[in-house]
Amino acid sequence: MSLKILSTQSSDETFIAIYDFIEIRFGKKSADKFLEKAENVVALIAEHPFMYKGTSIDNNVRIAAISKQTSLFYRVTETSVHLLYFWDNRRDQLFL
Protein backbone atom coordinates (compact mmCIF):
# COMPACT_ATOMS: atom_id res chain seq x y z
CA MET A 1 0.00 0.00 0.00
CA SER A 2 1.36 3.32 -1.08
CA LEU A 3 1.19 6.34 1.22
CA LYS A 4 0.07 9.73 -0.06
CA ILE A 5 2.98 12.13 -0.72
CA LEU A 6 2.50 15.73 0.42
CA SER A 7 5.07 18.41 -0.25
CA THR A 8 5.60 21.45 1.93
CA GLN A 9 6.41 24.94 0.79
CA SER A 10 9.91 24.44 2.17
CA SER A 11 10.43 21.24 0.19
CA ASP A 12 9.22 22.93 -2.99
CA GLU A 13 11.49 25.94 -2.46
CA THR A 14 14.59 23.93 -1.57
CA PHE A 15 14.04 21.52 -4.47
CA ILE A 16 13.77 24.41 -6.94
CA ALA A 17 16.88 26.09 -5.49
CA ILE A 18 18.95 22.91 -5.83
CA TYR A 19 17.58 22.15 -9.32
CA ASP A 20 18.35 25.72 -10.47
CA PHE A 21 21.87 25.54 -9.00
CA ILE A 22 22.59 22.27 -10.84
CA GLU A 23 21.15 23.65 -14.08
CA ILE A 24 23.26 26.82 -13.92
CA ARG A 25 26.44 25.05 -12.82
CA PHE A 26 26.24 21.76 -14.76
CA GLY A 27 23.53 22.15 -17.40
CA LYS A 28 19.94 21.12 -17.99
CA LYS A 29 20.80 17.46 -18.59
CA SER A 30 22.36 17.14 -15.11
CA ALA A 31 19.45 19.01 -13.51
CA ASP A 32 16.98 16.68 -15.21
CA LYS A 33 18.95 13.66 -13.91
CA PHE A 34 18.60 15.11 -10.41
CA LEU A 35 14.85 15.50 -10.98
CA GLU A 36 14.58 11.87 -12.11
CA LYS A 37 16.56 10.62 -9.08
CA ALA A 38 14.37 12.67 -6.73
CA GLU A 39 11.18 11.33 -8.31
CA ASN A 40 12.47 7.74 -8.01
CA VAL A 41 13.36 8.19 -4.33
CA VAL A 42 9.98 9.76 -3.56
CA ALA A 43 8.23 6.83 -5.28
CA LEU A 44 10.26 4.39 -3.16
CA ILE A 45 9.40 6.33 -0.01
CA ALA A 46 5.68 6.15 -0.86
CA GLU A 47 5.92 2.35 -1.01
CA HIS A 48 8.47 1.82 1.79
CA PRO A 49 8.42 4.91 4.06
CA PHE A 50 10.72 3.43 6.71
CA MET A 51 13.49 2.28 4.39
CA TYR A 52 15.67 5.31 5.22
CA LYS A 53 17.11 6.07 8.65
CA GLY A 54 15.41 8.31 11.16
CA THR A 55 17.06 11.38 12.62
CA SER A 56 18.41 11.41 16.15
CA ILE A 57 15.84 14.05 17.16
CA ASP A 58 12.67 12.44 15.78
CA ASN A 59 12.46 8.90 14.40
CA ASN A 60 9.44 9.93 12.30
CA VAL A 61 11.65 12.41 10.43
CA ARG A 62 13.78 10.42 8.05
CA ILE A 63 16.66 11.19 5.67
CA ALA A 64 16.79 9.82 2.13
CA ALA A 65 19.86 10.12 -0.08
CA ILE A 66 18.99 11.55 -3.49
CA SER A 67 22.65 11.73 -4.49
CA LYS A 68 26.00 12.11 -2.79
CA GLN A 69 25.37 15.85 -2.69
CA THR A 70 21.65 15.97 -1.81
CA SER A 71 19.34 14.49 0.84
CA LEU A 72 15.61 14.65 1.38
CA PHE A 73 14.12 15.05 4.85
CA TYR A 74 10.58 13.74 5.26
CA ARG A 75 8.06 12.92 8.00
CA VAL A 76 5.98 9.75 8.07
CA THR A 77 2.44 9.69 9.44
CA GLU A 78 -0.08 6.83 9.42
CA THR A 79 -1.62 7.90 6.11
CA SER A 80 0.95 10.09 4.37
CA VAL A 81 4.53 11.18 3.85
CA HIS A 82 5.32 14.89 4.19
CA LEU A 83 8.36 16.05 2.21
CA LEU A 84 10.00 18.59 4.53
CA TYR A 85 13.02 19.87 2.60
CA PHE A 86 15.89 19.00 0.31
CA TRP A 87 19.35 19.50 1.76
CA ASP A 88 22.64 20.21 -0.02
CA ASN A 89 25.06 17.92 1.84
CA ARG A 90 27.96 20.24 1.06
CA ARG A 91 26.48 22.77 3.50
CA ASP A 92 27.10 22.69 7.24
CA GLN A 93 26.05 19.52 9.01
CA LEU A 94 22.65 19.50 10.66
CA PHE A 95 21.52 17.32 13.52
CA LEU A 96 22.05 14.05 11.69
Phi and psi restraints in degrees (range 20) as a CNS / XPLOR table:
assign (resid 1 and name C) (resid 2 and name N)
       (resid 2 and name CA) (resid 2 and name C) 1.0 -91.5 20.0 2
assign (resid 2 and name N) (resid 2 and name CA)
       (resid 2 and name C) (resid 3 and name N) 1.0 134.3 20.0 2
assign (resid 2 and name C) (resid 3 and name N)
       (resid 3 and name CA) (resid 3 and name C) 1.0 -84.0 20.0 2
assign (resid 3 and name N) (resid 3 and name CA)
       (resid 3 and name C) (resid 4 and name N) 1.0 151.8 20.0 2
assign (resid 3 and name C) (resid 4 and name N)
       (resid 4 and name CA) (resid 4 and name C) 1.0 -70.8 20.0 2
assign (resid 4 and name N) (resid 4 and name CA)
       (resid 4 and name C) (resid 5 and name N) 1.0 136.2 20.0 2
assign (resid 4 and name C) (resid 5 and name N)
       (resid 5 and name CA) (resid 5 and name C) 1.0 -99.5 20.0 2
assign (resid 5 and name N) (resid 5 and name CA)
       (resid 5 and name C) (resid 6 and name N) 1.0 125.8 20.0 2
assign (resid 5 and name C) (resid 6 and name N)
       (resid 6 and name CA) (resid 6 and name C) 1.0 -122.3 20.0 2
assign (resid 6 and name N) (resid 6 and name CA)
       (resid 6 and name C) (resid 7 and name N) 1.0 128.7 20.0 2
assign (resid 6 and name C) (resid 7 and name N)
       (resid 7 and name CA) (resid 7 and name C) 1.0 -98.6 20.0 2
assign (resid 7 and name N) (resid 7 and name CA)
       (resid 7 and name C) (resid 8 and name N) 1.0 151.1 20.0 2
assign (resid 7 and name C) (resid 8 and name N)
       (resid 8 and name CA) (resid 8 and name C) 1.0 -100.8 20.0 2
assign (resid 8 and name N) (resid 8 and name CA)
       (resid 8 and name C) (resid 9 and name N) 1.0 166.5 20.0 2
assign (resid 8 and name C) (resid 9 and name N)
       (resid 9 and name CA) (resid 9 and name C) 1.0 -59.8 20.0 2
assign (resid 9 and name N) (resid 9 and name CA)
       (resid 9 and name C) (resid 10 and name N) 1.0 -39.8 20.0 2
assign (resid 9 and name C) (resid 10 and name N)
       (resid 10 and name CA) (resid 10 and name C) 1.0 -63.4 20.0 2
assign (resid 10 and name N) (resid 10 and name CA)
       (resid 10 and name C) (resid 11 and name N) 1.0 -41.2 20.0 2
assign (resid 10 and name C) (resid 11 and name N)
       (resid 11 and name CA) (resid 11 and name C) 1.0 -67.5 20.0 2
assign (resid 11 and name N) (resid 11 and name CA)
       (resid 11 and name C) (resid 12 and name N) 1.0 -38.6 20.0 2
assign (resid 11 and name C) (resid 12 and name N)
       (resid 12 and name CA) (resid 12 and name C) 1.0 -63.1 20.0 2
assign (resid 12 and name N) (resid 12 and name CA)
       (resid 12 and name C) (resid 13 and name N) 1.0 -46.0 20.0 2
assign (resid 12 and name C) (resid 13 and name N)
       (resid 13 and name CA) (resid 13 and name C) 1.0 -65.6 20.0 2
assign (resid 13 and name N) (resid 13 and name CA)
       (resid 13 and name C) (resid 14 and name N) 1.0 -44.4 20.0 2
assign (resid 13 and name C) (resid 14 and name N)
       (resid 14 and name CA) (resid 14 and name C) 1.0 -70.9 20.0 2
assign (resid 14 and name N) (resid 14 and name CA)
       (resid 14 and name C) (resid 15 and name N) 1.0 -33.7 20.0 2
assign (resid 14 and name C) (resid 15 and name N)
       (resid 15 and name CA) (resid 15 and name C) 1.0 -62.9 20.0 2
assign (resid 15 and name N) (resid 15 and name CA)
       (resid 15 and name C) (resid 16 and name N) 1.0 -48.6 20.0 2
assign (resid 15 and name C) (resid 16 and name N)
       (resid 16 and name CA) (resid 16 and name C) 1.0 -60.6 20.0 2
assign (resid 16 and name N) (resid 16 and name CA)
       (resid 16 and name C) (resid 17 and name N) 1.0 -42.0 20.0 2
assign (resid 16 and name C) (resid 17 and name N)
       (resid 17 and name CA) (resid 17 and name C) 1.0 -62.1 20.0 2
assign (resid 17 and name N) (resid 17 and name CA)
       (resid 17 and name C) (resid 18 and name N) 1.0 -43.4 20.0 2
assign (resid 17 and name C) (resid 18 and name N)
       (resid 18 and name CA) (resid 18 and name C) 1.0 -69.8 20.0 2
assign (resid 18 and name N) (resid 18 and name CA)
       (resid 18 and name C) (resid 19 and name N) 1.0 -43.0 20.0 2
assign (resid 18 and name C) (resid 19 and name N)
       (resid 19 and name CA) (resid 19 and name C) 1.0 -58.2 20.0 2
assign (resid 19 and name N) (resid 19 and name CA)
       (resid 19 and name C) (resid 20 and name N) 1.0 -48.2 20.0 2
assign (resid 19 and name C) (resid 20 and name N)
       (resid 20 and name CA) (resid 20 and name C) 1.0 -61.4 20.0 2
assign (resid 20 and name N) (resid 20 and name CA)
       (resid 20 and name C) (resid 21 and name N) 1.0 -42.3 20.0 2
assign (resid 20 and name C) (resid 21 and name N)
       (resid 21 and name CA) (resid 21 and name C) 1.0 -59.2 20.0 2
assign (resid 21 and name N) (resid 21 and name CA)
       (resid 21 and name C) (resid 22 and name N) 1.0 -46.8 20.0 2
assign (resid 21 and name C) (resid 22 and name N)
       (resid 22 and name CA) (resid 22 and name C) 1.0 -63.5 20.0 2
assign (resid 22 and name N) (resid 22 and name CA)
       (resid 22 and name C) (resid 23 and name N) 1.0 -42.6 20.0 2
assign (resid 22 and name C) (resid 23 and name N)
       (resid 23 and name CA) (resid 23 and name C) 1.0 -62.4 20.0 2
assign (resid 23 and name N) (resid 23 and name CA)
       (resid 23 and name C) (resid 24 and name N) 1.0 -44.3 20.0 2
assign (resid 23 and name C) (resid 24 and name N)
       (resid 24 and name CA) (resid 24 and name C) 1.0 -67.6 20.0 2
assign (resid 24 and name N) (resid 24 and name CA)
       (resid 24 and name C) (resid 25 and name N) 1.0 -43.8 20.0 2
assign (resid 24 and name C) (resid 25 and name N)
       (resid 25 and name CA) (resid 25 and name C) 1.0 -80.1 20.0 2
assign (resid 25 and name N) (resid 25 and name CA)
       (resid 25 and name C) (resid 26 and name N) 1.0 -38.0 20.0 2
assign (resid 25 and name C) (resid 26 and name N)
       (resid 26 and name CA) (resid 26 and name C) 1.0 -124.1 20.0 2
assign (resid 26 and name N) (resid 26 and name CA)
       (resid 26 and name C) (resid 27 and name N) 1.0 -6.9 20.0 2
assign (resid 26 and name C) (resid 27 and name N)
       (resid 27 and name CA) (resid 27 and name C) 1.0 104.3 20.0 2
assign (resid 27 and name N) (resid 27 and name CA)
       (resid 27 and name C) (resid 28 and name N) 1.0 163.2 20.0 2
assign (resid 27 and name C) (resid 28 and name N)
       (resid 28 and name CA) (resid 28 and name C) 1.0 -63.2 20.0 2
assign (resid 28 and name N) (resid 28 and name CA)
       (resid 28 and name C) (resid 29 and name N) 1.0 -37.3 20.0 2
assign (resid 28 and name C) (resid 29 and name N)
       (resid 29 and name CA) (resid 29 and name C) 1.0 -60.4 20.0 2
assign (resid 29 and name N) (resid 29 and name CA)
       (resid 29 and name C) (resid 30 and name N) 1.0 -44.2 20.0 2
assign (resid 29 and name C) (resid 30 and name N)
       (resid 30 and name CA) (resid 30 and name C) 1.0 -66.9 20.0 2
assign (resid 30 and name N) (resid 30 and name CA)
       (resid 30 and name C) (resid 31 and name N) 1.0 -39.7 20.0 2
assign (resid 30 and name C) (resid 31 and name N)
       (resid 31 and name CA) (resid 31 and name C) 1.0 -63.9 20.0 2
assign (resid 31 and name N) (resid 31 and name CA)
       (resid 31 and name C) (resid 32 and name N) 1.0 -40.6 20.0 2
assign (resid 31 and name C) (resid 32 and name N)
       (resid 32 and name CA) (resid 32 and name C) 1.0 -67.6 20.0 2
assign (resid 32 and name N) (resid 32 and name CA)
       (resid 32 and name C) (resid 33 and name N) 1.0 -32.1 20.0 2
assign (resid 32 and name C) (resid 33 and name N)
       (resid 33 and name CA) (resid 33 and name C) 1.0 -65.1 20.0 2
assign (resid 33 and name N) (resid 33 and name CA)
       (resid 33 and name C) (resid 34 and name N) 1.0 -40.7 20.0 2
assign (resid 33 and name C) (resid 34 and name N)
       (resid 34 and name CA) (resid 34 and name C) 1.0 -60.7 20.0 2
assign (resid 34 and name N) (resid 34 and name CA)
       (resid 34 and name C) (resid 35 and name N) 1.0 -44.7 20.0 2
assign (resid 34 and name C) (resid 35 and name N)
       (resid 35 and name CA) (resid 35 and name C) 1.0 -58.3 20.0 2
assign (resid 35 and name N) (resid 35 and name CA)
       (resid 35 and name C) (resid 36 and name N) 1.0 -45.4 20.0 2
assign (resid 35 and name C) (resid 36 and name N)
       (resid 36 and name CA) (resid 36 and name C) 1.0 -63.5 20.0 2
assign (resid 36 and name N) (resid 36 and name CA)
       (resid 36 and name C) (resid 37 and name N) 1.0 -43.5 20.0 2
assign (resid 36 and name C) (resid 37 and name N)
       (resid 37 and name CA) (resid 37 and name C) 1.0 -61.9 20.0 2
assign (resid 37 and name N) (resid 37 and name CA)
       (resid 37 and name C) (resid 38 and name N) 1.0 -43.8 20.0 2
assign (resid 37 and name C) (resid 38 and name N)
       (resid 38 and name CA) (resid 38 and name C) 1.0 -62.1 20.0 2
assign (resid 38 and name N) (resid 38 and name CA)
       (resid 38 and name C) (resid 39 and name N) 1.0 -44.1 20.0 2
assign (resid 38 and name C) (resid 39 and name N)
       (resid 39 and name CA) (resid 39 and name C) 1.0 -62.1 20.0 2
assign (resid 39 and name N) (resid 39 and name CA)
       (resid 39 and name C) (resid 40 and name N) 1.0 -40.9 20.0 2
assign (resid 39 and name C) (resid 40 and name N)
       (resid 40 and name CA) (resid 40 and name C) 1.0 -64.1 20.0 2
assign (resid 40 and name N) (resid 40 and name CA)
       (resid 40 and name C) (resid 41 and name N) 1.0 -43.3 20.0 2
assign (resid 40 and name C) (resid 41 and name N)
       (resid 41 and name CA) (resid 41 and name C) 1.0 -65.3 20.0 2
assign (resid 41 and name N) (resid 41 and name CA)
       (resid 41 and name C) (resid 42 and name N) 1.0 -42.3 20.0 2
assign (resid 41 and name C) (resid 42 and name N)
       (resid 42 and name CA) (resid 42 and name C) 1.0 -63.2 20.0 2
assign (resid 42 and name N) (resid 42 and name CA)
       (resid 42 and name C) (resid 43 and name N) 1.0 -39.4 20.0 2
assign (resid 42 and name C) (resid 43 and name N)
       (resid 43 and name CA) (resid 43 and name C) 1.0 -63.4 20.0 2
assign (resid 43 and name N) (resid 43 and name CA)
       (resid 43 and name C) (resid 44 and name N) 1.0 -40.5 20.0 2
assign (resid 43 and name C) (resid 44 and name N)
       (resid 44 and name CA) (resid 44 and name C) 1.0 -63.7 20.0 2
assign (resid 44 and name N) (resid 44 and name CA)
       (resid 44 and name C) (resid 45 and name N) 1.0 -42.4 20.0 2
assign (resid 44 and name C) (resid 45 and name N)
       (resid 45 and name CA) (resid 45 and name C) 1.0 -62.1 20.0 2
assign (resid 45 and name N) (resid 45 and name CA)
       (resid 45 and name C) (resid 46 and name N) 1.0 -39.1 20.0 2
assign (resid 45 and name C) (resid 46 and name N)
       (resid 46 and name CA) (resid 46 and name C) 1.0 -60.5 20.0 2
assign (resid 46 and name N) (resid 46 and name CA)
       (resid 46 and name C) (resid 47 and name N) 1.0 -37.5 20.0 2
assign (resid 46 and name C) (resid 47 and name N)
       (resid 47 and name CA) (resid 47 and name C) 1.0 -84.1 20.0 2
assign (resid 47 and name N) (resid 47 and name CA)
       (resid 47 and name C) (resid 48 and name N) 1.0 -36.2 20.0 2
assign (resid 47 and name C) (resid 48 and name N)
       (resid 48 and name CA) (resid 48 and name C) 1.0 -134.6 20.0 2
assign (resid 48 and name N) (resid 48 and name CA)
       (resid 48 and name C) (resid 49 and name N) 1.0 73.7 20.0 2
assign (resid 48 and name C) (resid 49 and name N)
       (resid 49 and name CA) (resid 49 and name C) 1.0 -64.1 20.0 2
assign (resid 49 and name N) (resid 49 and name CA)
       (resid 49 and name C) (resid 50 and name N) 1.0 -19.6 20.0 2
assign (resid 49 and name C) (resid 50 and name N)
       (resid 50 and name CA) (resid 50 and name C) 1.0 -103.6 20.0 2
assign (resid 50 and name N) (resid 50 and name CA)
       (resid 50 and name C) (resid 51 and name N) 1.0 16.0 20.0 2
assign (resid 50 and name C) (resid 51 and name N)
       (resid 51 and name CA) (resid 51 and name C) 1.0 -75.0 20.0 2
assign (resid 51 and name N) (resid 51 and name CA)
       (resid 51 and name C) (resid 52 and name N) 1.0 -19.0 20.0 2
assign (resid 51 and name C) (resid 52 and name N)
       (resid 52 and name CA) (resid 52 and name C) 1.0 -104.3 20.0 2
assign (resid 52 and name N) (resid 52 and name CA)
       (resid 52 and name C) (resid 53 and name N) 1.0 155.5 20.0 2
assign (resid 52 and name C) (resid 53 and name N)
       (resid 53 and name CA) (resid 53 and name C) 1.0 -70.4 20.0 2
assign (resid 53 and name N) (resid 53 and name CA)
       (resid 53 and name C) (resid 54 and name N) 1.0 149.9 20.0 2
assign (resid 53 and name C) (resid 54 and name N)
       (resid 54 and name CA) (resid 54 and name C) 1.0 -83.6 20.0 2
assign (resid 54 and name N) (resid 54 and name CA)
       (resid 54 and name C) (resid 55 and name N) 1.0 160.2 20.0 2
assign (resid 54 and name C) (resid 55 and name N)
       (resid 55 and name CA) (resid 55 and name C) 1.0 -80.0 20.0 2
assign (resid 55 and name N) (resid 55 and name CA)
       (resid 55 and name C) (resid 56 and name N) 1.0 164.1 20.0 2
assign (resid 55 and name C) (resid 56 and name N)
       (resid 56 and name CA) (resid 56 and name C) 1.0 -72.1 20.0 2
assign (resid 56 and name N) (resid 56 and name CA)
       (resid 56 and name C) (resid 57 and name N) 1.0 -19.8 20.0 2
assign (resid 56 and name C) (resid 57 and name N)
       (resid 57 and name CA) (resid 57 and name C) 1.0 -86.5 20.0 2
assign (resid 57 and name N) (resid 57 and name CA)
       (resid 57 and name C) (resid 58 and name N) 1.0 -41.2 20.0 2
assign (resid 57 and name C) (resid 58 and name N)
       (resid 58 and name CA) (resid 58 and name C) 1.0 -146.9 20.0 2
assign (resid 58 and name N) (resid 58 and name CA)
       (resid 58 and name C) (resid 59 and name N) 1.0 115.5 20.0 2
assign (resid 58 and name C) (resid 59 and name N)
       (resid 59 and name CA) (resid 59 and name C) 1.0 -67.2 20.0 2
assign (resid 59 and name N) (resid 59 and name CA)
       (resid 59 and name C) (resid 60 and name N) 1.0 -17.0 20.0 2
assign (resid 59 and name C) (resid 60 and name N)
       (resid 60 and name CA) (resid 60 and name C) 1.0 -81.8 20.0 2
assign (resid 60 and name N) (resid 60 and name CA)
       (resid 60 and name C) (resid 61 and name N) 1.0 -12.7 20.0 2
assign (resid 60 and name C) (resid 61 and name N)
       (resid 61 and name CA) (resid 61 and name C) 1.0 -97.6 20.0 2
assign (resid 61 and name N) (resid 61 and name CA)
       (resid 61 and name C) (resid 62 and name N) 1.0 121.7 20.0 2
assign (resid 61 and name C) (resid 62 and name N)
       (resid 62 and name CA) (resid 62 and name C) 1.0 -120.2 20.0 2
assign (resid 62 and name N) (resid 62 and name CA)
       (resid 62 and name C) (resid 63 and name N) 1.0 162.1 20.0 2
assign (resid 62 and name C) (resid 63 and name N)
       (resid 63 and name CA) (resid 63 and name C) 1.0 -122.9 20.0 2
assign (resid 63 and name N) (resid 63 and name CA)
       (resid 63 and name C) (resid 64 and name N) 1.0 120.6 20.0 2
assign (resid 63 and name C) (resid 64 and name N)
       (resid 64 and name CA) (resid 64 and name C) 1.0 -110.0 20.0 2
assign (resid 64 and name N) (resid 64 and name CA)
       (resid 64 and name C) (resid 65 and name N) 1.0 136.4 20.0 2
assign (resid 64 and name C) (resid 65 and name N)
       (resid 65 and name CA) (resid 65 and name C) 1.0 -83.7 20.0 2
assign (resid 65 and name N) (resid 65 and name CA)
       (resid 65 and name C) (resid 66 and name N) 1.0 120.5 20.0 2
assign (resid 65 and name C) (resid 66 and name N)
       (resid 66 and name CA) (resid 66 and name C) 1.0 -86.8 20.0 2
assign (resid 66 and name N) (resid 66 and name CA)
       (resid 66 and name C) (resid 67 and name N) 1.0 -44.3 20.0 2
assign (resid 66 and name C) (resid 67 and name N)
       (resid 67 and name CA) (resid 67 and name C) 1.0 -153.6 20.0 2
assign (resid 67 and name N) (resid 67 and name CA)
       (resid 67 and name C) (resid 68 and name N) 1.0 -179.2 20.0 2
assign (resid 67 and name C) (resid 68 and name N)
       (resid 68 and name CA) (resid 68 and name C) 1.0 -60.0 20.0 2
assign (resid 68 and name N) (resid 68 and name CA)
       (resid 68 and name C) (resid 69 and name N) 1.0 -31.5 20.0 2
assign (resid 68 and name C) (resid 69 and name N)
       (resid 69 and name CA) (resid 69 and name C) 1.0 -94.1 20.0 2
assign (resid 69 and name N) (resid 69 and name CA)
       (resid 69 and name C) (resid 70 and name N) 1.0 -14.5 20.0 2
assign (resid 69 and name C) (resid 70 and name N)
       (resid 70 and name CA) (resid 70 and name C) 1.0 -136.1 20.0 2
assign (resid 70 and name N) (resid 70 and name CA)
       (resid 70 and name C) (resid 71 and name N) 1.0 137.3 20.0 2
assign (resid 70 and name C) (resid 71 and name N)
       (resid 71 and name CA) (resid 71 and name C) 1.0 -124.6 20.0 2
assign (resid 71 and name N) (resid 71 and name CA)
       (resid 71 and name C) (resid 72 and name N) 1.0 158.5 20.0 2
assign (resid 71 and name C) (resid 72 and name N)
       (resid 72 and name CA) (resid 72 and name C) 1.0 -119.3 20.0 2
assign (resid 72 and name N) (resid 72 and name CA)
       (resid 72 and name C) (resid 73 and name N) 1.0 126.5 20.0 2
assign (resid 72 and name C) (resid 73 and name N)
       (resid 73 and name CA) (resid 73 and name C) 1.0 -98.6 20.0 2
assign (resid 73 and name N) (resid 73 and name CA)
       (resid 73 and name C) (resid 74 and name N) 1.0 133.5 20.0 2
assign (resid 73 and name C) (resid 74 and name N)
       (resid 74 and name CA) (resid 74 and name C) 1.0 -146.2 20.0 2
assign (resid 74 and name N) (resid 74 and name CA)
       (resid 74 and name C) (resid 75 and name N) 1.0 156.5 20.0 2
assign (resid 74 and name C) (resid 75 and name N)
       (resid 75 and name CA) (resid 75 and name C) 1.0 -115.3 20.0 2
assign (resid 75 and name N) (resid 75 and name CA)
       (resid 75 and name C) (resid 76 and name N) 1.0 136.4 20.0 2
assign (resid 75 and name C) (resid 76 and name N)
       (resid 76 and name CA) (resid 76 and name C) 1.0 -103.9 20.0 2
assign (resid 76 and name N) (resid 76 and name CA)
       (resid 76 and name C) (resid 77 and name N) 1.0 130.4 20.0 2
assign (resid 76 and name C) (resid 77 and name N)
       (resid 77 and name CA) (resid 77 and name C) 1.0 -117.4 20.0 2
assign (resid 77 and name N) (resid 77 and name CA)
       (resid 77 and name C) (resid 78 and name N) 1.0 -178.4 20.0 2
assign (resid 77 and name C) (resid 78 and name N)
       (resid 78 and name CA) (resid 78 and name C) 1.0 -64.4 20.0 2
assign (resid 78 and name N) (resid 78 and name CA)
       (resid 78 and name C) (resid 79 and name N) 1.0 -31.4 20.0 2
assign (resid 78 and name C) (resid 79 and name N)
       (resid 79 and name CA) (resid 79 and name C) 1.0 -116.7 20.0 2
assign (resid 79 and name N) (resid 79 and name CA)
       (resid 79 and name C) (resid 80 and name N) 1.0 -9.6 20.0 2
assign (resid 79 and name C) (resid 80 and name N)
       (resid 80 and name CA) (resid 80 and name C) 1.0 -153.7 20.0 2
assign (resid 80 and name N) (resid 80 and name CA)
       (resid 80 and name C) (resid 81 and name N) 1.0 168.6 20.0 2
assign (resid 80 and name C) (resid 81 and name N)
       (resid 81 and name CA) (resid 81 and name C) 1.0 -120.2 20.0 2
assign (resid 81 and name N) (resid 81 and name CA)
       (resid 81 and name C) (resid 82 and name N) 1.0 126.9 20.0 2
assign (resid 81 and name C) (resid 82 and name N)
       (resid 82 and name CA) (resid 82 and name C) 1.0 -104.8 20.0 2
assign (resid 82 and name N) (resid 82 and name CA)
       (resid 82 and name C) (resid 83 and name N) 1.0 115.8 20.0 2
assign (resid 82 and name C) (resid 83 and name N)
       (resid 83 and name CA) (resid 83 and name C) 1.0 -74.3 20.0 2
assign (resid 83 and name N) (resid 83 and name CA)
       (resid 83 and name C) (resid 84 and name N) 1.0 120.1 20.0 2
assign (resid 83 and name C) (resid 84 and name N)
       (resid 84 and name CA) (resid 84 and name C) 1.0 -90.6 20.0 2
assign (resid 84 and name N) (resid 84 and name CA)
       (resid 84 and name C) (resid 85 and name N) 1.0 -54.8 20.0 2
assign (resid 84 and name C) (resid 85 and name N)
       (resid 85 and name CA) (resid 85 and name C) 1.0 -169.3 20.0 2
assign (resid 85 and name N) (resid 85 and name CA)
       (resid 85 and name C) (resid 86 and name N) 1.0 157.7 20.0 2
assign (resid 85 and name C) (resid 86 and name N)
       (resid 86 and name CA) (resid 86 and name C) 1.0 -96.9 20.0 2
assign (resid 86 and name N) (resid 86 and name CA)
       (resid 86 and name C) (resid 87 and name N) 1.0 141.6 20.0 2
assign (resid 86 and name C) (resid 87 and name N)
       (resid 87 and name CA) (resid 87 and name C) 1.0 -125.1 20.0 2
assign (resid 87 and name N) (resid 87 and name CA)
       (resid 87 and name C) (resid 88 and name N) 1.0 129.9 20.0 2
assign (resid 87 and name C) (resid 88 and name N)
       (resid 88 and name CA) (resid 88 and name C) 1.0 -80.9 20.0 2
assign (resid 88 and name N) (resid 88 and name CA)
       (resid 88 and name C) (resid 89 and name N) 1.0 111.0 20.0 2
assign (resid 88 and name C) (resid 89 and name N)
       (resid 89 and name CA) (resid 89 and name C) 1.0 -65.6 20.0 2
assign (resid 89 and name N) (resid 89 and name CA)
       (resid 89 and name C) (resid 90 and name N) 1.0 -11.8 20.0 2
assign (resid 89 and name C) (resid 90 and name N)
       (resid 90 and name CA) (resid 90 and name C) 1.0 -80.7 20.0 2
assign (resid 90 and name N) (resid 90 and name CA)
       (resid 90 and name C) (resid 91 and name N) 1.0 -9.2 20.0 2
assign (resid 90 and name C) (resid 91 and name N)
       (resid 91 and name CA) (resid 91 and name C) 1.0 -78.1 20.0 2
assign (resid 91 and name N) (resid 91 and name CA)
       (resid 91 and name C) (resid 92 and name N) 1.0 178.1 20.0 2
assign (resid 91 and name C) (resid 92 and name N)
       (resid 92 and name CA) (resid 92 and name C) 1.0 -58.0 20.0 2
assign (resid 92 and name N) (resid 92 and name CA)
       (resid 92 and name C) (resid 93 and name N) 1.0 146.3 20.0 2
assign (resid 92 and name C) (resid 93 and name N)
       (resid 93 and name CA) (resid 93 and name C) 1.0 -61.5 20.0 2
assign (resid 93 and name N) (resid 93 and name CA)
       (resid 93 and name C) (resid 94 and name N) 1.0 147.5 20.0 2
assign (resid 93 and name C) (resid 94 and name N)
       (resid 94 and name CA) (resid 94 and name C) 1.0 -98.0 20.0 2
assign (resid 94 and name N) (resid 94 and name CA)
       (resid 94 and name C) (resid 95 and name N) 1.0 -141.5 20.0 2
assign (resid 94 and name C) (resid 95 and name N)
       (resid 95 and name CA) (resid 95 and name C) 1.0 -97.8 20.0 2
assign (resid 95 and name N) (resid 95 and name CA)
       (resid 95 and name C) (resid 96 and name N) 1.0 27.0 20.0 2
